[in-house]
Amino acid sequence: MAFIGRLHPVLIHFPIALVIVAVVAEAGATARVDQRWRTVAIANVRAGAAFALLAAIAGWSLAQTPGTETTTLLEWHRWMGTFATVLTLAAAVASSRRPAVADLWLFRISLFVAGALVAVTGHLGGVLVWGADFLHP
């Protein structure tokens, strides 16, 4: 299990990028009413959901590795990452259903909230690894 946990930093960057690209593409689809943007968003959110699940499993394994101190920051990072993964999976599932207004709104809301959570969770992960003063001289 420790080996799987150590893969978390490697695995997490790809789903972060995929979810952010999906958010940007869906924003483009909404603003321009262009189905091609939505196709990009759907492809990215589906791939992002699969990789997010792997990264979340690895992250939980890493947090349970002996010697890892369970801090409040780690708990926030862990649970926000879990919720981001669940919402990304929800967006992926909603994208695979028949195009209906309710499914489209479920897709959009879960995707945009997941995108916000991914950004905040990624920031917390960076603080865990590099410290809060990393950018300060």
Sine and cosine of phi, psi and omega as CSV:
sin_phi,cos_phi,sin_psi,cos_psi,sin_omega,cos_omega
0.00,0.00,-0.54,0.84,-0.02,-1.00
-0.89,0.45,-0.60,0.80,0.01,-1.00
-0.90,0.43,-0.68,0.73,0.03,-1.00
-0.87,0.49,-0.67,0.74,0.02,-1.00
-0.88,0.48,-0.61,0.79,-0.01,-1.00
-0.94,0.34,-0.25,0.97,0.07,-1.00
-0.98,0.18,-0.20,0.98,-0.05,-1.00
-0.80,0.60,-0.75,0.66,0.01,-1.00
-0.88,0.47,-0.50,0.87,0.01,-1.00
-0.97,0.24,-0.66,0.75,-0.09,-1.00
-0.97,0.25,-0.46,0.89,-0.21,-0.98
-0.97,0.25,-0.46,0.89,-0.10,-0.99
-0.93,0.36,-0.57,0.82,-0.01,-1.00
-0.91,0.41,-0.77,0.64,0.03,-1.00
-0.91,0.41,-0.51,0.86,0.07,-1.00
-0.86,0.51,-0.76,0.65,-0.01,-1.00
-0.90,0.45,-0.67,0.74,-0.03,-1.00
-0.90,0.44,-0.68,0.73,0.00,-1.00
-0.92,0.38,-0.66,0.75,0.02,-1.00
-0.91,0.42,-0.66,0.75,0.06,-1.00
-0.89,0.45,-0.64,0.77,0.04,-1.00
-0.89,0.46,-0.66,0.75,0.03,-1.00
-0.89,0.46,-0.73,0.69,-0.01,-1.00
-0.90,0.44,-0.68,0.73,0.00,-1.00
-0.91,0.42,-0.65,0.76,0.02,-1.00
-0.93,0.36,-0.58,0.82,0.10,-1.00
-0.89,0.46,-0.64,0.76,0.07,-1.00
-0.90,0.43,-0.65,0.76,0.03,-1.00
-0.90,0.43,-0.62,0.79,0.00,-1.00
-0.95,0.33,-0.68,0.73,-0.05,-1.00
-0.95,0.31,-0.62,0.79,-0.10,-0.99
-0.98,-0.21,-0.10,1.00,-0.05,-1.00
0.75,0.66,0.83,0.56,-0.06,-1.00
-0.81,-0.58,0.88,-0.47,-0.06,-1.00
-0.90,0.43,-0.42,0.91,0.00,-1.00
-0.90,0.44,-0.60,0.80,0.05,-1.00
-0.91,0.41,-0.65,0.76,0.01,-1.00
-0.91,0.43,-0.59,0.81,0.04,-1.00
-0.87,0.49,-0.66,0.75,0.05,-1.00
-0.90,0.44,-0.69,0.72,0.00,-1.00
-0.88,0.47,-0.70,0.71,-0.04,-1.00
-0.91,0.42,-0.71,0.71,0.00,-1.00
-0.87,0.48,-0.67,0.74,-0.02,-1.00
-0.95,0.32,-0.63,0.78,-0.02,-1.00
-0.94,0.33,-0.56,0.83,0.04,-1.00
-0.92,0.40,-0.73,0.69,0.05,-1.00
-0.91,0.41,-0.66,0.75,0.01,-1.00
-0.88,0.48,-0.61,0.79,0.01,-1.00
-0.90,0.43,-0.69,0.72,0.00,-1.00
-0.89,0.45,-0.72,0.69,0.00,-1.00
-0.95,0.31,-0.52,0.85,0.04,-1.00
-0.90,0.43,-0.62,0.78,0.03,-1.00
-0.89,0.45,-0.70,0.71,0.04,-1.00
-0.89,0.46,-0.69,0.72,-0.02,-1.00
-0.91,0.41,-0.61,0.79,0.01,-1.00
-0.92,0.40,-0.67,0.75,0.04,-1.00
-0.88,0.47,-0.70,0.72,0.03,-1.00
-0.90,0.44,-0.63,0.78,0.02,-1.00
-0.90,0.43,-0.68,0.74,0.05,-1.00
-0.90,0.44,-0.62,0.78,0.04,-1.00
-0.91,0.42,-0.66,0.75,0.01,-1.00
-0.90,0.44,-0.65,0.76,-0.02,-1.00
-0.92,0.40,-0.39,0.92,-0.02,-1.00
-0.99,-0.14,0.09,1.00,0.04,-1.00
-0.92,0.38,0.69,-0.73,0.04,-1.00
-0.83,0.56,0.68,-0.73,-0.01,-1.00
0.99,-0.11,-0.18,0.98,0.04,-1.00
-0.99,0.10,0.85,-0.53,-0.01,-1.00
-0.99,0.15,0.82,-0.58,0.01,-1.00
-1.00,0.09,0.97,-0.24,0.00,-1.00
-0.96,-0.28,0.18,-0.98,0.07,-1.00
-0.88,0.48,-0.65,0.76,0.02,-1.00
-0.88,0.47,-0.67,0.74,0.04,-1.00
-0.89,0.46,-0.66,0.75,0.01,-1.00
-0.90,0.44,-0.68,0.74,0.06,-1.00
-0.88,0.48,-0.72,0.70,0.01,-1.00
-0.87,0.49,-0.71,0.70,-0.03,-1.00
-0.88,0.47,-0.76,0.65,-0.09,-1.00
-0.97,0.25,-0.58,0.81,0.06,-1.00
-0.92,0.40,-0.61,0.79,0.08,-1.00
-0.90,0.43,-0.62,0.79,0.05,-1.00
-0.90,0.43,-0.71,0.70,0.02,-1.00
-0.91,0.42,-0.62,0.78,0.06,-1.00
-0.89,0.47,-0.65,0.76,0.04,-1.00
-0.90,0.43,-0.71,0.70,0.00,-1.00
-0.88,0.47,-0.69,0.72,0.00,-1.00
-0.93,0.37,-0.58,0.82,0.06,-1.00
-0.91,0.41,-0.66,0.75,0.08,-1.00
-0.89,0.46,-0.64,0.77,0.03,-1.00
-0.89,0.45,-0.66,0.75,0.03,-1.00
-0.90,0.43,-0.64,0.77,0.02,-1.00
-0.90,0.44,-0.67,0.74,0.03,-1.00
-0.92,0.39,-0.69,0.72,0.01,-1.00
-0.89,0.45,-0.51,0.86,0.00,-1.00
-0.96,0.28,-0.31,0.95,-0.05,-1.00
-1.00,-0.06,-0.05,1.00,-0.01,-1.00
-1.00,0.01,0.15,-0.99,0.03,-1.00
-0.86,0.51,0.60,-0.80,0.00,-1.00
-0.92,0.39,0.97,-0.23,0.08,-1.00
-0.78,-0.63,0.36,-0.93,-0.06,-1.00
-0.87,0.50,-0.69,0.72,-0.02,-1.00
-0.90,0.43,-0.65,0.76,0.01,-1.00
-0.92,0.39,-0.61,0.79,0.03,-1.00
-0.90,0.44,-0.67,0.74,0.02,-1.00
-0.94,0.34,-0.61,0.80,0.09,-1.00
-0.88,0.47,-0.68,0.73,0.05,-1.00
-0.86,0.51,-0.78,0.63,-0.05,-1.00
-0.89,0.45,-0.76,0.65,-0.05,-1.00
-0.89,0.45,-0.74,0.68,-0.01,-1.00
-0.91,0.42,-0.61,0.79,0.01,-1.00
-0.92,0.40,-0.74,0.68,-0.05,-1.00
-0.93,0.37,-0.62,0.78,0.05,-1.00
-0.93,0.36,-0.64,0.77,0.06,-1.00
-0.87,0.49,-0.67,0.74,0.03,-1.00
-0.86,0.50,-0.68,0.73,0.04,-1.00
-0.91,0.42,-0.68,0.73,0.02,-1.00
-0.91,0.42,-0.61,0.79,0.04,-1.00
-0.88,0.48,-0.67,0.74,0.00,-1.00
-0.90,0.44,-0.73,0.68,-0.02,-1.00
-0.93,0.38,-0.68,0.73,0.00,-1.00
-0.90,0.44,-0.66,0.75,0.05,-1.00
-0.88,0.47,-0.65,0.76,0.05,-1.00
-0.88,0.47,-0.72,0.70,0.01,-1.00
-0.88,0.47,-0.62,0.79,0.06,-1.00
-0.89,0.45,-0.65,0.76,0.06,-1.00
-0.89,0.45,-0.64,0.77,0.04,-1.00
-0.91,0.42,-0.62,0.78,0.04,-1.00
-0.87,0.49,-0.67,0.74,-0.08,-1.00
-0.99,0.15,-0.73,0.68,-0.17,-0.99
-0.97,-0.22,-0.27,0.96,-0.05,-1.00
1.00,-0.05,0.35,-0.94,-0.08,-1.00
-0.94,0.33,-0.40,0.91,-0.06,-1.00
-0.98,-0.20,0.39,0.92,-0.10,-1.00
-0.85,0.53,-0.66,0.75,-0.06,-1.00
-1.00,0.10,-0.17,0.99,0.00,-1.00
-0.99,0.14,0.63,-0.77,0.01,-1.00
-0.93,0.38,0.00,0.00,0.00,0.00
